[in-house]
Amino acid sequence: MRYVSTRGEAPSRDFQSVLLAGLAEDGGLFLPESWPEFSAAEWRALRGLPYPELAARVMAPFAEGSLDPATLLGMTRRAYAGFGHLATAPLVQIEPQLFALELFHGPTLAFKDMAMQLLGHLFDHVLAERGERVTIVGATSGDTGSAAIEACRDRAAIDVVILHPEGRTSEVQRRQMTTVLSPNIHNLAVQGSFDDCQDLVKAMFNDAPFRQEMQLSAVNSINWARIAAQVPYYVYAALALGAPDRPVAVSVPTGNFGNVLAAWVARRMGLPIERLVIGANRNDILTRFLAANDMSVQGVAPSLSPSMDIQVSSNFERLLFELLDRDPVATADTMRRFRADGRMPVPDAAWKQATTLFHGHAVSDEATLEEIRRLHRDSMYLADPHTAIGTAAARAHRPETGIPVIVAATAHPAKFPDAVEKATGIRPPLPPRLADLFAREERFTVLPNALEAVEAAVRGHARRNSR
Ligand SMILES: *Cc1c(COP(=O)(O)O)cnc(C)c1O
């Protein structure tokens, strides 16, 4: 399988090289040159497999020619062995035709572990094979950073530098990052928003000499391998609910558009997902796009679901490329104008096509609390604020045909205990493996929102990388 850039100016690459590169040299995102498709019989053959086996089988076409299936299976087995639930991603019914796909049983209690734990193994394997090292640089609104840190801590060939917006992550989220004192882990608290952090990371990648010198690599959701690793759980849930012989719908609380894009990929591979619902908080650029073709940047406002406090959803570029019939010139031009004007000029036909499949719903903080309260009252289900946005959006766009809706339950309620307690009166305890989190020592560096300062810090931390 070869990968092409959405902007068409970068050479095609294989899976390993896309994994290490993250972003393409032309600023675009990698996508498979063609989509693998599974027949109904091939989907049925995956029913009942343990999660790691199913994951390896679903991902195999993406790694074809780059990783053999047995190696991939070994990695999915090790990646999911440390999860706190034998089903890896249990599917829990919360109402008639409404199911929570619990993606938060990994080490950091959020769905990003599903992909990141596997990425740690993928990086290790590929770097060892090549005798190379990398500096992983990432921006996080909370959960990506801790997931990357947990996946890469103490790995010899990897340095990790994570930027988070100072004071804008929950305390649990911050501590999950800053209490990992491994020598290869470095946390930078940037005086700015998540989008500022994301811009700094992009700027470092666009600084070619710096990128080369540091052997920069990304594990945020622009990395194709992460999207690929998020496809299997939609397959797992859909098969459990009767696919491919019965269609399903999916509802995803969305920030960077990575998780919902993975559901789109599953559909593109032939899984009968009839509808994709996007849940947002007050940072509603995607729902405004779906409602009125208004993809315009407004300031980021903090909410009860901080992992979705994002105004520019980086992975949307991949869908845009598909909506524009894979025209890289049109994609690059649209992205350039978005960057310049803060408004994305999506052609009407492409927008209409998007709205036939995607449905958006924005949920206020008050409505999020009400939803958490309701789920607890009516189904004894404790949901975190992100998951509650997913169930609220699912309810707003329930398919008339009565097909089952899978909600991506993206965080453990104990990760956002204040909101859950406010809504239900119950303060969900951290699982035993994290019970002493608030007593652990923290380490991080506060920096201004300035590229020079951040590059200097990365250079300092990545010293072990320069030869
Ligand atoms: C990252 C995250 C999201 C948003 O996922 P995207 O892939 O960025 O759309 C939603 N909920 C939680 C808990 C997250 O950590």
The ligand as an ORCA input file, in Angstrom:
! r2SCAN-3c Opt
* xyz 0 1
  C      -9.274     13.602     21.583
  C     -10.604     13.441     22.207
  C     -11.782     13.699     21.495
  C     -11.768     14.227     20.076
  O     -11.247     13.284     19.183
  P     -10.772     13.749     17.725
  O     -10.184     12.539     17.118
  O      -9.790     14.851     17.938
  O     -11.992     14.219     17.022
  C     -12.992     13.452     22.115
  N     -13.043     13.005     23.391
  C     -11.938     12.766     24.105
  C     -12.077     12.295     25.511
  C     -10.682     12.958     23.541
  O      -9.591     12.709     24.269
*
